[in-house]
Amino acid sequence: MSAFHKNALPCGEQLAEYQIESVLGYGGFGITYLATDTSLGANVAIKEYLPHDLASRDGQTQIVPDLDARDAVRDYHWGLKRFLQEAQALAKFKHRNIVRVLRFMEANGTAYMVMEYEEGQSLGQYLRLHGNRLDESEMLKIYLPILNGLQAVHEAGLLHLDIKPDNIYLREDGSPMLIDFGSARQALSGHGSRTVLTPGYAPIEQYPDKGKQGPWTDVYAVGASLYRCIKGKRPTESLERYQMILKIQTDPMTPASHIGKGKYQDRFLSCVEWAMQCFPTDRPQSARALQDALIGKSSITNKSSLAVNEASVEKSGTKKRNTHKPWKTIKWLVVLSLLGGGAGAAYYYWPEIQQHWPQWRVQLEQWQEGAKRIIEYLSKD
């Protein structure tokens, strides 16, 4: 099934030895075409670098940066450079669970990545057609091989940075592979003023100035993708989770163990929660570590962010809470002092209180209500 995009190359357009046949799909940073290798007679997929908020086609074939937008030319060429670096790196190794890059080239003022084409559909498409959820065995058949591929990517010094169901491709035989790496998009986030990520799947460190990225960044996205298959909806955005945890020590995201209780094994749900810990150092530090936990080969060190652990908050740059809570003792001393002082004052001024009691009664009730609220607040941990 072909798609349409106003900036797409026309069908029949020749690009080196490849002839464009149709549009397979598109996103904010590029268009993917089905093409024919005219020298071999085989189908290929070709991804064109085209960040739509930075550039457009000139009406024919050339891609032109938006000269009226601030920093558009600089950001466009910065992203183009990273796109080519990514293509070069991916072309160096072959793994069944990673999209195979055959070659890359520059033309039309942009760059192209030529990949093997296989019949199938994305996991996102599959979910939308099959009730939005998967059972545990189905997920393991997809995500264990994906973690194999991801480990290979990390060992090659690469990060994916945009793992989500739409970027997991299912071949006709059901075997999965990772597609559409996001390093060029993430490069623009770090280089310019744009934040380019997929809310719900991107961990906190993919937001500007929120920490160092590494294999644990992709691990979070795998966990978020698993969560999506359990709940049927994308997870709560990590930035919202991060802000609420730091503000009121509460994670607004419902844990996988609550959503999937009785439908999935407890260990499986704990692995998903471990992968989705808000603070990077609380997650599995590699794809292999998560894979080993999923198959029961290693233990799970899952510290739920719903009960914020002090070490994580300290690592995030927020003042560490004292686990012994001496401040709580001080607060209650203040409360007792106020109550004791109030009792002494009542004894000393008792005659006057009796005289003016009708007028003071309303004020006293208001004071009692206020004192009750203060005590309730001070009673919180």
Number of C-alpha atoms within 10 A of each C-alpha: 6 10 12 12 12 9 18 23 22 16 14 13 13 15 16 10 11 23 20 22 19 20 23 17 16 17 11 13 19 18 23 22 25 22 26 21 16 13 8 9 9 12 19 21 25 27 23 24 25 28 21 17 13 22 20 18 18 11 11 11 16 14 20 17 25 16 11 9 11 10 14 17 16 15 21 22 16 16 23 24 15 18 24 20 15 20 22 17 14 22 18 12 13 14 14 14 22 24 23 21 22 18 16 20 15 13 13 13 15 20 19 24 23 23 21 14 18 14 9 16 17 19 24 19 16 18 17 11 10 9 10 17 20 18 12 16 9 12 15 17 13 20 21 19 19 24 24 17 23 29 21 19 20 16 12 13 11 18 22 22 27 25 27 25 23 18 18 25 28 22 16 11 8 14 15 26 25 26 20 18 21 20 19 23 22 21 20 21 19 15 14 13 11 14 16 21 17 15 13 19 28 24 31 25 19 22 18 15 9 15 15 12 16 18 23 26 29 28 31 31 24 27 27 28 27 31 25 23 23 23 16 15 13 18 21 16 18 27 19 14 22 22 15 15 19 15 10 9 17 16 23 17 15 12 20 24 19 9 14 17 12 9 12 16 12 13 16 20 24 21 27 27 25 24 30 33 25 25 24 25 13 20 26 25 18 20 26 19 20 27 23 16 20 21 13 13 11 12 13 20 13 17 16 17 25 17 11 19 17 14 14 19 19 12 14 16 9 12 11 14 13 9 8 8 10 9 12 13 12 11 14 14 12 11 16 12 12 13 13 12 11 11 11 12 11 13 10 10 10 12 11 10 15 10 10 10 14 10 10 13 12 11 12 12 11 12 12 12 11 12 15 12 12 12 13 10 10 15 11 7 7
